[in-house]
Amino acid sequence: MRKLTVITLAITIIFGISFSTHVLADDKKDDLQEIKKQREQIQENLSGAEKQISTIMSEIDNLNEEINDVEEEISKKQLLIDETEDKLHNTVNEIEQLQKEIQELDENIAKRHKLLEDRISSYQKSGGHISYLEVLLGAQSFSDFISRITMVNTITKSDSDLIAQLEADMKAVEEKQLLSLNKLDHLNELKLEQEKALAEVQEQKQQNEQRKNSLESKQNDLLAKIENLKSEENSLASMESKVREQIAAAKAKAEAEAKARAEAEAAAKAKEEAKKERAEREQKNSNKGTNEDTLNQVSDKTLTVTATAYTANCKGCSGTTHTGIDLIANPDTKVIAVDPSVIPLGSVVYVEGYGYAIAGDIGSAIKGNKIDVFVPTRAEALKWGVRRVKVTIQ
């Protein structure tokens, strides 16, 4: 009765472990689904960020083309500015030259004006206005007359040339002053054009730099976001891999537990059947009398038997024991073939040099105090050979 309780307890424990393993596996599957959802969300965010990056890079490329166009325009404007600067410089030089010429003319005018003033003063000192006719009629001879006519003409022509030159100089001063003022107006117009062009150039440069900095800032922010998303994606991928490993381990454990449970159930069933057979045999022996040799050998439930070894692939073997244990699928299972009249099928026994095993098989050559231990390979069977061992029924 105690053995049955222990077997029942073992089966209960195996069922409990199996249940907890299934619960763990289900929890891990829930975790896996959650990780997959998070990865899908991150991948969606990554795709969106990469599209935004692509758009921004396209905008940057377009902006760079615009900047190149603007730079070309700026270069043209700079040439215009440089040309204007040259014109400004030349115009300033021209105005300065005009002012210098005006100054020289003013000086010449002043000198000629002084000369005329001196001549008039001289005429007045000599008696007022002198009649050129009186000068001519006062000649003493014809040669003197000719000489006087020549002198009068010279004086008259000199004064006339002086006055004409004076008038020309004054007119030149007036013209040069007007030209100087016109050039000054043109100079101011050129300066305004230059300042306007410079302002446009500076504004275009500033706008381009601001746009470029803004786009590059967005690009850097998106690149940082993508790096963070990739880092999260890698972490989730690692978590998913670990969860999958845990699920696989839980599945393998559940399969092992299911296998152990099936073996335990088979062993319990075989034990129960063996117990019934033993009870029936004991009842039969009590009716017919107990065999004296058997009683001596079963003393303290320990037998001395002749033990051989067999494999699942032996000639004529099916690979499945008499009690239904698949030896091919379970090559490490401890099973022995027995004579059920000596060792009941389903019994748990301890075989000296072999270990704990289930009496789960029979054989045509296994009669009386003989057993056949199951080993995985023919080499191990040959190594086992034939030996005398003690078998203790548990």
The 8 nearest C-alpha neighbors of each residue, nearest first, counted from 0:
[[1, 3, 2, 4, 5, 6, 7, 274],
 [2, 0, 4, 3, 5, 6, 7, 8],
 [3, 1, 5, 4, 0, 6, 7, 393],
 [2, 4, 6, 0, 5, 1, 7, 267],
 [3, 5, 7, 1, 2, 6, 8, 0],
 [4, 6, 8, 2, 7, 3, 9, 1],
 [7, 5, 9, 3, 8, 4, 10, 2],
 [6, 8, 4, 10, 5, 9, 3, 11],
 [7, 9, 11, 5, 6, 10, 4, 12],
 [10, 8, 6, 12, 11, 7, 5, 13],
 [9, 11, 13, 7, 8, 12, 14, 6],
 [12, 10, 8, 14, 9, 13, 7, 15],
 [13, 11, 15, 9, 14, 10, 16, 8],
 [12, 14, 10, 16, 15, 11, 17, 9],
 [13, 15, 17, 11, 12, 16, 18, 10],
 [16, 14, 12, 18, 17, 13, 11, 19],
 [17, 15, 13, 19, 18, 14, 20, 12],
 [16, 18, 20, 14, 15, 19, 253, 13],
 [17, 19, 15, 21, 20, 16, 14, 22],
 [20, 18, 22, 16, 21, 17, 23, 15],
 [21, 19, 17, 23, 18, 22, 16, 24],
 [20, 22, 24, 18, 23, 19, 25, 17],
 [21, 23, 19, 25, 20, 24, 26, 18],
 [24, 22, 20, 26, 21, 25, 19, 27],
 [23, 25, 21, 27, 22, 26, 246, 249],
 [26, 24, 28, 22, 27, 23, 21, 29],
 [27, 25, 23, 29, 28, 24, 22, 30],
 [26, 28, 30, 24, 29, 25, 31, 23],
 [27, 29, 31, 25, 30, 26, 24, 32],
 [30, 28, 26, 32, 27, 31, 33, 25],
 [31, 29, 27, 33, 28, 32, 34, 26],
 [30, 32, 28, 34, 29, 33, 27, 35],
 [33, 31, 35, 29, 34, 30, 28, 36],
 [32, 34, 36, 30, 35, 31, 37, 29],
 [35, 33, 37, 31, 36, 32, 38, 30],
 [36, 34, 38, 32, 33, 37, 39, 31],
 [37, 35, 39, 33, 34, 38, 40, 32],
 [36, 38, 34, 40, 35, 39, 41, 33],
 [39, 37, 41, 35, 40, 36, 42, 34],
 [38, 40, 42, 36, 37, 41, 35, 43],
 [41, 39, 43, 37, 38, 42, 44, 36],
 [40, 42, 44, 38, 43, 39, 45, 37],
 [43, 41, 45, 39, 44, 40, 38, 46],
 [42, 44, 40, 46, 41, 45, 39, 47],
 [45, 43, 41, 47, 42, 46, 48, 40],
 [46, 44, 42, 48, 43, 47, 41, 49],
 [45, 47, 43, 49, 44, 48, 42, 50],
 [48, 46, 44, 50, 45, 49, 51, 43],
 [49, 47, 51, 45, 50, 46, 44, 52],
 [48, 50, 52, 46, 51, 47, 45, 53],
 [51, 49, 53, 47, 52, 48, 46, 54],
 [50, 52, 54, 48, 53, 49, 55, 47],
 [53, 51, 49, 55, 50, 54, 56, 48],
 [52, 54, 50, 56, 51, 55, 49, 57],
 [55, 53, 51, 57, 52, 56, 50, 58],
 [54, 56, 58, 52, 57, 53, 59, 51],
 [57, 55, 59, 53, 58, 54, 52, 60],
 [56, 58, 60, 54, 55, 59, 53, 61],
 [57, 59, 55, 61, 56, 60, 62, 54],
 [60, 58, 62, 56, 57, 61, 63, 55],
 [59, 61, 63, 57, 62, 58, 56, 64],
 [62, 60, 58, 64, 59, 63, 57, 65],
 [61, 63, 59, 65, 64, 60, 66, 58],
 [62, 64, 66, 60, 65, 61, 59, 67],
 [65, 63, 67, 61, 62, 66, 68, 60],
 [64, 66, 62, 68, 63, 67, 69, 61],
 [67, 65, 63, 69, 64, 68, 70, 62],
 [66, 68, 70, 64, 65, 69, 63, 71],
 [69, 67, 65, 71, 66, 70, 72, 64],
 [68, 70, 72, 66, 71, 67, 73, 65],
 [71, 69, 73, 67, 72, 68, 66, 74],
 [70, 72, 74, 68, 69, 73, 67, 75],
 [73, 71, 69, 75, 74, 70, 76, 68],
 [72, 74, 70, 76, 75, 71, 69, 77],
 [75, 73, 77, 71, 72, 76, 70, 78],
 [76, 74, 72, 78, 77, 73, 71, 79],
 [77, 75, 79, 73, 78, 74, 80, 72],
 [76, 78, 80, 74, 79, 75, 73, 81],
 [79, 77, 81, 75, 76, 80, 82, 74],
 [78, 80, 76, 82, 77, 81, 83, 75],
 [79, 81, 77, 83, 78, 82, 193, 76],
 [80, 82, 84, 78, 83, 79, 77, 85],
 [83, 81, 79, 85, 84, 80, 78, 86],
 [84, 82, 86, 80, 85, 81, 79, 87],
 [83, 85, 81, 87, 82, 86, 80, 88],
 [84, 86, 82, 88, 83, 87, 89, 81],
 [87, 85, 83, 89, 88, 84, 90, 82],
 [88, 86, 84, 90, 85, 89, 83, 186],
 [87, 89, 85, 91, 86, 90, 84, 92],
 [90, 88, 86, 92, 91, 87, 85, 93],
 [91, 89, 93, 87, 92, 88, 86, 94],
 [90, 92, 94, 88, 89, 93, 87, 95],
 [91, 93, 95, 89, 90, 94, 96, 88],
 [94, 92, 90, 96, 95, 91, 97, 89],
 [95, 93, 97, 91, 96, 179, 92, 98],
 [94, 96, 92, 98, 93, 97, 91, 99],
 [97, 95, 93, 99, 94, 98, 92, 100],
 [98, 96, 100, 94, 99, 95, 101, 93],
 [97, 99, 101, 95, 96, 100, 102, 94],
 [98, 100, 96, 102, 97, 101, 95, 103],
 [99, 101, 97, 103, 102, 98, 104, 96],
 [102, 100, 98, 104, 172, 99, 103, 97],
 [101, 103, 99, 105, 100, 104, 98, 106],
 [104, 102, 106, 100, 105, 101, 107, 99],
 [105, 103, 107, 101, 106, 102, 108, 168],
 [104, 106, 102, 108, 103, 107, 101, 109],
 [105, 107, 103, 109, 104, 108, 102, 110],
 [108, 106, 104, 110, 109, 105, 111, 103],
 [109, 107, 105, 111, 110, 106, 165, 112],
 [108, 110, 112, 106, 107, 111, 105, 113],
 [109, 111, 107, 113, 112, 108, 114, 106],
 [112, 110, 114, 108, 113, 109, 107, 115],
 [111, 113, 109, 115, 110, 114, 108, 116],
 [112, 114, 116, 110, 111, 115, 109, 117],
 [115, 113, 111, 117, 116, 112, 110, 118],
 [114, 116, 118, 112, 117, 113, 119, 111],
 [115, 117, 113, 119, 114, 118, 120, 112],
 [116, 118, 120, 114, 115, 119, 113, 121],
 [119, 117, 121, 115, 120, 116, 122, 114],
 [118, 120, 122, 116, 121, 117, 115, 123],
 [119, 121, 117, 123, 118, 122, 116, 124],
 [122, 120, 118, 124, 119, 123, 117, 125],
 [123, 121, 119, 125, 120, 124, 127, 118],
 [122, 124, 127, 120, 121, 125, 126, 119],
 [125, 123, 121, 122, 126, 120, 127, 119],
 [126, 124, 122, 123, 127, 121, 129, 128],
 [127, 125, 124, 123, 128, 122, 129, 121],
 [126, 128, 123, 122, 125, 129, 124, 121],
 [127, 129, 122, 130, 126, 123, 125, 119],
 [130, 128, 131, 127, 122, 126, 133, 134],
 [131, 129, 132, 133, 128, 134, 135, 127],
 [130, 132, 134, 133, 129, 135, 151, 148],
 [133, 131, 135, 130, 134, 136, 137, 129],
 [134, 132, 136, 130, 135, 131, 137, 129],
 [133, 135, 131, 132, 137, 136, 130, 147],
 [134, 136, 132, 133, 137, 138, 144, 147],
 [137, 135, 133, 138, 134, 132, 144, 139],
 [136, 138, 134, 135, 133, 139, 144, 132],
 [137, 139, 144, 143, 136, 140, 135, 134],
 [140, 138, 143, 137, 141, 144, 142, 136],
 [141, 139, 143, 142, 138, 144, 145, 137],
 [140, 142, 144, 143, 145, 139, 138, 146],
 [141, 143, 145, 144, 140, 146, 139, 138],
 [142, 144, 146, 140, 141, 138, 145, 139],
 [145, 143, 141, 138, 147, 142, 146, 135],
 [146, 144, 142, 148, 143, 147, 141, 149],
 [145, 147, 143, 149, 144, 148, 142, 150],
 [146, 148, 150, 144, 149, 145, 135, 143],
 [147, 149, 145, 151, 146, 150, 144, 152],
 [150, 148, 146, 152, 147, 151, 153, 145],
 [149, 151, 153, 147, 152, 148, 154, 146],
 [152, 150, 154, 148, 153, 149, 155, 147],
 [153, 151, 155, 149, 150, 154, 156, 148],
 [152, 154, 150, 156, 151, 155, 157, 149],
 [155, 153, 157, 151, 152, 156, 150, 158],
 [156, 154, 152, 158, 157, 153, 151, 159],
 [155, 157, 159, 153, 158, 154, 152, 160],
 [158, 156, 154, 160, 159, 155, 153, 161],
 [157, 159, 161, 155, 156, 160, 162, 154],
 [158, 160, 156, 162, 161, 157, 163, 155],
 [161, 159, 163, 157, 162, 158, 164, 156],
 [162, 160, 158, 164, 159, 163, 165, 157],
 [161, 163, 165, 159, 160, 164, 158, 166],
 [164, 162, 160, 166, 165, 161, 159, 167],
 [165, 163, 167, 161, 166, 162, 160, 168],
 [164, 166, 162, 168, 163, 167, 108, 161],
 [165, 167, 163, 169, 164, 168, 170, 162],
 [168, 166, 164, 170, 169, 165, 171, 163],
 [169, 167, 171, 165, 170, 166, 104, 164],
 [168, 170, 172, 166, 167, 171, 165, 173],
 [169, 171, 167, 173, 168, 172, 166, 174],
 [172, 170, 168, 174, 173, 169, 175, 167],
 [171, 173, 169, 175, 101, 170, 174, 176],
 [172, 174, 170, 176, 171, 175, 177, 169],
 [175, 173, 171, 177, 176, 172, 178, 170],
 [174, 176, 178, 172, 177, 173, 179, 171],
 [175, 177, 179, 173, 174, 178, 172, 180],
 [176, 178, 174, 180, 179, 175, 181, 173],
 [179, 177, 175, 181, 180, 176, 174, 182],
 [178, 180, 176, 182, 177, 94, 181, 175],
 [179, 181, 183, 177, 178, 182, 176, 184],
 [182, 180, 178, 184, 183, 179, 177, 185],
 [181, 183, 185, 179, 184, 180, 186, 178],
 [182, 184, 186, 180, 181, 185, 179, 187],
 [183, 185, 181, 187, 186, 182, 180, 188],
 [186, 184, 182, 188, 183, 187, 189, 181],
 [187, 185, 183, 189, 184, 188, 182, 87],
 [186, 188, 190, 184, 185, 189, 191, 183],
 [189, 187, 185, 191, 190, 186, 192, 184],
 [190, 188, 192, 186, 187, 191, 193, 185],
 [189, 191, 187, 193, 188, 192, 194, 186],
 [190, 192, 194, 188, 193, 189, 195, 187],
 [193, 191, 189, 195, 190, 194, 196, 188],
 [192, 194, 190, 196, 191, 195, 80, 197],
 [193, 195, 197, 191, 196, 192, 198, 190],
 [196, 194, 198, 192, 193, 197, 191, 199],
 [197, 195, 199, 193, 198, 194, 192, 200],
 [196, 198, 194, 200, 195, 199, 193, 201],
 [197, 199, 195, 201, 196, 200, 202, 194],
 [200, 198, 202, 196, 197, 201, 203, 195],
 [199, 201, 197, 203, 198, 202, 73, 204],
 [200, 202, 204, 198, 199, 203, 205, 197],
 [201, 203, 199, 205, 204, 200, 198, 206],
 [204, 202, 206, 200, 205, 201, 199, 207],
 [205, 203, 201, 207, 202, 206, 208, 200],
 [204, 206, 202, 208, 207, 203, 201, 209],
 [207, 205, 209, 203, 208, 204, 202, 210],
 [208, 206, 210, 204, 209, 205, 211, 203],
 [207, 209, 211, 205, 206, 210, 212, 204],
 [210, 208, 206, 212, 211, 207, 213, 205],
 [211, 209, 213, 207, 208, 212, 206, 214],
 [210, 212, 208, 214, 213, 209, 207, 215],
 [213, 211, 215, 209, 210, 214, 208, 216],
 [214, 212, 210, 216, 211, 215, 209, 217],
 [215, 213, 217, 211, 216, 212, 218, 210],
 [214, 216, 218, 212, 217, 213, 211, 219],
 [215, 217, 213, 219, 218, 214, 212, 220],
 [218, 216, 220, 214, 215, 219, 221, 213],
 [217, 219, 215, 221, 216, 220, 214, 222],
 [218, 220, 222, 216, 221, 217, 215, 223],
 [221, 219, 217, 223, 218, 222, 224, 216],
 [222, 220, 224, 218, 223, 219, 225, 217],
 [221, 223, 225, 219, 224, 220, 218, 226],
 [224, 222, 226, 220, 221, 225, 219, 227],
 [225, 223, 221, 227, 222, 226, 228, 220],
 [224, 226, 228, 222, 227, 223, 229, 221],
 [227, 225, 223, 229, 224, 228, 230, 222],
 [228, 226, 230, 224, 225, 229, 231, 223],
 [227, 229, 225, 231, 230, 226, 232, 224],
 [230, 228, 232, 226, 231, 227, 225, 233],
 [229, 231, 227, 233, 228, 232, 226, 234],
 [232, 230, 234, 228, 229, 233, 235, 227],
 [231, 233, 229, 235, 230, 234, 228, 236],
 [234, 232, 236, 230, 231, 235, 229, 237],
 [235, 233, 231, 237, 236, 232, 238, 230],
 [234, 236, 238, 232, 237, 233, 239, 231],
 [237, 235, 239, 233, 238, 234, 232, 240],
 [236, 238, 240, 234, 235, 239, 233, 241],
 [239, 237, 235, 241, 236, 240, 242, 234],
 [238, 240, 236, 242, 237, 241, 235, 243],
 [239, 241, 237, 243, 238, 242, 236, 244],
 [242, 240, 244, 238, 243, 239, 245, 237],
 [243, 241, 245, 239, 244, 240, 246, 238],
 [244, 242, 246, 240, 245, 241, 247, 239],
 [243, 245, 241, 247, 242, 246, 248, 240],
 [244, 246, 242, 248, 243, 247, 249, 241],
 [245, 247, 249, 243, 248, 244, 24, 250],
 [248, 246, 250, 244, 245, 249, 243, 251],
 [247, 249, 245, 251, 250, 246, 252, 244],
 [250, 248, 252, 246, 247, 251, 24, 253],
 [249, 251, 253, 247, 252, 248, 246, 254],
 [252, 250, 248, 254, 253, 249, 247, 255],
 [251, 253, 249, 255, 250, 254, 256, 248],
 [254, 252, 256, 250, 255, 251, 17, 257],
 [253, 255, 257, 251, 256, 252, 258, 250],
 [256, 254, 252, 258, 253, 257, 259, 251],
 [255, 257, 259, 253, 258, 254, 260, 252],
 [258, 256, 260, 254, 255, 259, 253, 261],
 [257, 259, 255, 261, 256, 260, 254, 262],
 [260, 258, 256, 262, 261, 257, 263, 255],
 [261, 259, 263, 257, 258, 262, 256, 264],
 [260, 262, 264, 258, 263, 259, 265, 257],
 [261, 263, 265, 259, 264, 260, 266, 258],
 [264, 262, 260, 266, 265, 261, 259, 267],
 [263, 265, 267, 261, 266, 262, 260, 268],
 [264, 266, 262, 268, 263, 267, 269, 261],
 [265, 267, 263, 269, 268, 264, 345, 270],
 [268, 266, 270, 264, 269, 265, 263, 271],
 [267, 269, 265, 271, 270, 266, 264, 272],
 [345, 268, 270, 266, 272, 271, 267, 273],
 [271, 269, 345, 267, 273, 346, 268, 272],
 [270, 272, 274, 268, 269, 273, 267, 275],
 [271, 273, 269, 275, 274, 270, 276, 268],
 [274, 272, 343, 276, 270, 344, 275, 271],
 [273, 275, 271, 277, 272, 276, 270, 278],
 [274, 276, 278, 272, 273, 277, 279, 271],
 [275, 277, 273, 279, 278, 274, 280, 272],
 [278, 276, 280, 274, 279, 275, 281, 273],
 [279, 277, 275, 281, 280, 276, 282, 274],
 [278, 280, 282, 276, 277, 281, 283, 275],
 [281, 279, 283, 277, 282, 278, 284, 276],
 [282, 280, 284, 278, 283, 279, 277, 285],
 [281, 283, 279, 285, 280, 284, 278, 286],
 [282, 284, 280, 286, 281, 285, 279, 287],
 [285, 283, 281, 287, 288, 289, 286, 282],
 [286, 284, 282, 288, 283, 287, 281, 289],
 [285, 287, 283, 284, 288, 282, 281, 289],
 [288, 286, 284, 285, 283, 289, 282, 290],
 [289, 287, 284, 285, 286, 290, 283, 291],
 [290, 288, 284, 291, 285, 287, 294, 293],
 [289, 291, 293, 292, 294, 288, 284, 295],
 [290, 292, 294, 293, 289, 295, 296, 288],
 [293, 291, 295, 294, 290, 296, 297, 289],
 [294, 292, 296, 295, 290, 291, 297, 289],
 [293, 295, 291, 297, 292, 296, 298, 290],
 [294, 296, 292, 293, 298, 297, 291, 290],
 [295, 297, 293, 298, 294, 302, 292, 303],
 [298, 296, 300, 294, 295, 302, 301, 293],
 [297, 299, 300, 295, 296, 301, 294, 302],
 [298, 300, 301, 297, 391, 302, 296, 392],
 [301, 299, 297, 298, 392, 391, 302, 393],
 [302, 300, 391, 299, 390, 297, 298, 392],
 [303, 301, 390, 389, 296, 297, 304, 391],
 [302, 304, 389, 388, 390, 387, 301, 305],
 [303, 305, 368, 369, 388, 387, 302, 306],
 [304, 306, 387, 369, 386, 370, 388, 368],
 [307, 305, 370, 386, 371, 385, 369, 387],
 [306, 308, 371, 385, 384, 372, 370, 386],
 [309, 307, 372, 371, 380, 373, 383, 374],
 [308, 310, 373, 380, 374, 372, 371, 313],
 [311, 309, 312, 374, 313, 373, 375, 376],
 [310, 312, 318, 313, 326, 327, 316, 309],
 [313, 311, 310, 316, 318, 314, 317, 315],
 [312, 314, 316, 310, 311, 315, 309, 377],
 [313, 315, 316, 312, 317, 311, 310, 309],
 [314, 316, 313, 317, 312, 318, 311, 310],
 [317, 315, 313, 314, 318, 312, 311, 319],
 [318, 316, 319, 315, 311, 312, 320, 313],
 [317, 319, 311, 326, 316, 327, 325, 312],
 [320, 318, 325, 317, 324, 323, 326, 321],
 [321, 319, 360, 323, 324, 322, 359, 318],
 [320, 322, 360, 323, 359, 361, 319, 324],
 [321, 323, 320, 359, 324, 360, 269, 265],
 [324, 322, 320, 321, 319, 325, 359, 265],
 [323, 325, 320, 319, 322, 326, 359, 321],
 [326, 324, 319, 328, 327, 329, 318, 323],
 [325, 327, 329, 330, 318, 328, 319, 311],
 [328, 326, 329, 330, 325, 318, 311, 319],
 [327, 329, 326, 325, 330, 318, 324, 331],
 [328, 330, 326, 327, 331, 332, 325, 324],
 [331, 329, 375, 326, 327, 332, 328, 374],
 [330, 332, 329, 333, 375, 374, 326, 373],
 [333, 331, 329, 330, 334, 326, 356, 373],
 [332, 334, 356, 331, 357, 373, 355, 335],
 [335, 333, 357, 356, 373, 359, 358, 332],
 [336, 334, 372, 358, 371, 373, 360, 359],
 [335, 337, 360, 361, 371, 370, 358, 359],
 [338, 336, 370, 361, 339, 365, 342, 335],
 [337, 339, 366, 340, 341, 365, 367, 342],
 [340, 338, 343, 342, 341, 344, 337, 361],
 [339, 341, 338, 342, 343, 367, 280, 277],
 [340, 342, 339, 338, 367, 343, 368, 337],
 [343, 341, 339, 340, 338, 337, 344, 346],
 [344, 342, 339, 273, 346, 345, 340, 341],
 [343, 345, 358, 273, 346, 339, 359, 269],
 [269, 346, 344, 270, 358, 266, 359, 273],
 [347, 345, 358, 270, 344, 357, 343, 348],
 [346, 348, 357, 393, 356, 392, 358, 345],
 [349, 347, 392, 393, 356, 391, 355, 346],
 [348, 350, 355, 391, 354, 390, 356, 351],
 [351, 349, 390, 354, 353, 389, 352, 355],
 [350, 352, 389, 353, 388, 354, 390, 349],
 [351, 353, 354, 350, 388, 389, 349, 383],
 [354, 352, 350, 351, 355, 349, 372, 356],
 [355, 353, 350, 349, 352, 351, 356, 333],
 [354, 356, 349, 348, 350, 333, 347, 353],
 [357, 355, 333, 334, 348, 347, 349, 354],
 [358, 356, 347, 334, 359, 346, 345, 348],
 [359, 357, 345, 335, 344, 346, 334, 336],
 [358, 360, 357, 322, 345, 344, 334, 335],
 [359, 361, 336, 321, 320, 358, 335, 337],
 [362, 360, 336, 337, 338, 321, 365, 363],
 [361, 363, 365, 364, 336, 360, 337, 338],
 [362, 364, 365, 361, 366, 338, 337, 336],
 [365, 363, 362, 366, 369, 361, 338, 370],
 [366, 364, 362, 369, 363, 338, 337, 370],
 [367, 365, 338, 369, 364, 368, 363, 337],
 [366, 368, 369, 338, 341, 365, 340, 337],
 [367, 369, 304, 366, 305, 370, 341, 303],
 [368, 370, 305, 304, 365, 367, 366, 306],
 [369, 371, 306, 337, 336, 365, 305, 372],
 [370, 372, 307, 336, 308, 335, 306, 309],
 [373, 371, 335, 308, 309, 307, 334, 336],
 [372, 374, 309, 334, 310, 335, 308, 371],
 [373, 375, 310, 376, 309, 380, 379, 372],
 [376, 374, 330, 310, 331, 373, 377, 379],
 [377, 375, 378, 379, 374, 310, 380, 311],
 [376, 378, 380, 379, 381, 310, 375, 309],
 [379, 377, 381, 376, 380, 382, 383, 375],
 [378, 380, 382, 376, 377, 381, 383, 374],
 [381, 379, 377, 308, 383, 382, 378, 309],
 [382, 380, 384, 378, 383, 379, 377, 308],
 [381, 383, 379, 380, 384, 378, 377, 308],
 [384, 382, 380, 381, 379, 308, 385, 307],
 [383, 385, 381, 382, 307, 380, 386, 308],
 [386, 384, 307, 306, 383, 305, 387, 308],
 [385, 387, 306, 305, 388, 384, 307, 383],
 [386, 388, 305, 304, 306, 303, 389, 385],
 [389, 387, 351, 304, 303, 386, 305, 390],
 [388, 390, 303, 351, 302, 350, 304, 301],
 [391, 389, 350, 302, 301, 349, 303, 351],
 [392, 390, 301, 349, 348, 300, 393, 302],
 [393, 391, 348, 300, 347, 301, 390, 349],
 [392, 348, 347, 391, 349, 346, 300, 2]]
